[in-house]
Amino acid sequence: MRKTNCADVLKHSMVEKYFDTVYRLALSQTNDKNHADDVLQEVFLRYIKTDKEFESEEHIKAWLIRVTINCSRSLFTSSWFKKTTPLSDDLNLVFETPEKSEVYYAVAELPKKYRTVIHLFYYEDYSVAQIAKLLETNESTVKSQLHRGRELLKSMLKGGCCLEF
Amino acid sequence: MNFKEMYKSANNDISANKELINDIFEKAQKKERHFAPVFSYALTAAIIALAVVGSYSNIKKITETSENDTVAMIEPIVTDAPEVLSNDKTTEESTKENATETAPKKVVVVGNAHKSDKVTDVAETPTDIYETATPELAEGSAIEAEPVRTASVIRINDVSQDAQVAKASMTRLMIIDEPESSEEPTDDLLNEETTENMDKQVTVTHTEKGGEASTYLESDEYEKSDINGHDAVIIYDGAGYKAYIDSGETDTTVTVNGATEEDLEEILNSIN
């Protein structure tokens, strides 16, 4: 019983800690606030229910990221999603500065595969090897996707700020 | 500020709706709480569904078997319906306005219509359709029946799942029409002999050409068998098998009561 309480407390703290991390990744995957909320709930429901024994906090984070990517994928392939029409494509996010907004929306306009690696590399600070492991793909694939993503971003952000990658 | 810092900073401006955390934990608790009753309901529903499916498949099997039996006993001749319509009809017959007003006819059942068979008609040569209250009358049995209606070209509505069977059954229904009793050929009996063969009562009748036997032998509707080098038509008349044999100058009718078709062939071969 005591063990269960400890596990619940731990899970609760992990949910609070990684709530925004998962939401931001879900939002970058879906480009839709409502879908991101759905993915967020699904991911943490799975986390609360799972009996998986995690080795470390980093393991929990990697698991949450992996499940978020999977849930986002399955959301787009579900028959329910195919039958629904999104209310609006506009993300309607508010940023402190226009530069931040420009950068965020530029990433949001990238193809999904590039978005994923860019987000994991630049926001979550994962290495190419770690991203390859998370996405169950080759390092070379991740490298080429990062390269192409960067090239696209450079061309998109040409008119605005000149950023170093 | 480089891209990495800018992108991180932009993402840090985005935050999830924290109220969802409580919703998630509530949902998780509800699912756990409702697991046992939901599971028991699901189990009960699954058992009921299995029982229903089981009984339904049994009923279906029985129904299919009985339907197949009905059709199988007539050994359907697969003939296109329009071909059967080429039966000769007199002008008088073709001008019938209402078939139900015509007098009962003596007809010979040459097959059974399937209960799901339906007919439609379009203009051309009218054909009488007979339906009996006992649809499983054996082939060859003579019955009094009134034509229920006069259909012109009869086409088969594919209401039966097995269109081929429906077509065969329909063919039978249509060729049920036989000459009126007054026009029935009267057999010129030459001799008749009743003996016992294989514990079966065998009646051998020799008749002049042009009688009932000739009607069957000359008709294209009946499959011809070869009995000791002679053409023969074998039909089942309800009580037993009957063989009409073309014996050259005369016709021979062999009636065997209570025998199977195999018995009949053996008896016929032994009679020679």
Interface residues (C-beta under 8 A of the other chain):
Chain A: H12 V15 E16 F19 D20 V22 Y23 R24 L27 A36 D37 L40 Q41 F44 L45 I48 K49 L93 V94 F95 E96 E99 K100 S101 V103 Y104 V107 I118 Y122 Y123 L153 C161 L163 E164 F165
Chain B: M1 N2 F3 K4 M6 Y7 K8 S9 A10 N11 D13 I14 S15 A16 N17 K18 L20 I21 D23 I24 F25 K27 A28 K31
